[in-house]
Amino acid sequence: MIKHFVCDFALQGRFPQTHDKHKLTSIKGHLHALDHGLGTALVFLFVSSWAFAQGQTIFITIILFGVLDYIAHFKIDWLKNNFVRANDWKQSSREFWIITSIDQCLHTLTYLIFVIVFDIYFF
């Protein structure tokens, strides 16, 4: 979750303020998702190195979960931005913050699924 908050809040503001994350071709959306994919890969690098020291070799998780996070994060943000755009919600509206809360819950659910899958299949 620390990785998520760093990537979703601290790093996201460095991109130009374009409003095209509702498009599948959004460079900003892909760069933001790439932050998450790389961040997750770093988390799994740490976990995999610990597991390697315990005699296990699970380095595939570094790439696997990084790519899965990139895809999931991009799609969740893309869906949220399309809902916001389709309903003409502004940041000052209650609905915007409800959908943003749902967005954050879906990201958290993604990480929970990663942990469960990692535990079942790789540990």
Number of C-alpha atoms within 10 A of each C-alpha: 10 8 14 17 13 14 21 17 10 10 13 18 11 10 12 8 9 10 12 16 21 19 14 12 10 16 14 19 24 19 15 23 26 20 23 28 26 20 20 26 25 16 16 22 19 14 16 22 15 14 16 13 10 9 9 13 15 19 18 14 20 20 17 14 22 25 19 17 25 22 16 18 25 23 17 18 21 21 17 19 22 16 15 19 15 10 11 12 16 12 11 8 10 11 15 19 15 11 17 17 12 14 19 17 12 16 19 14 12 17 17 13 12 16 13 12 13 15 10 9 8 16 11
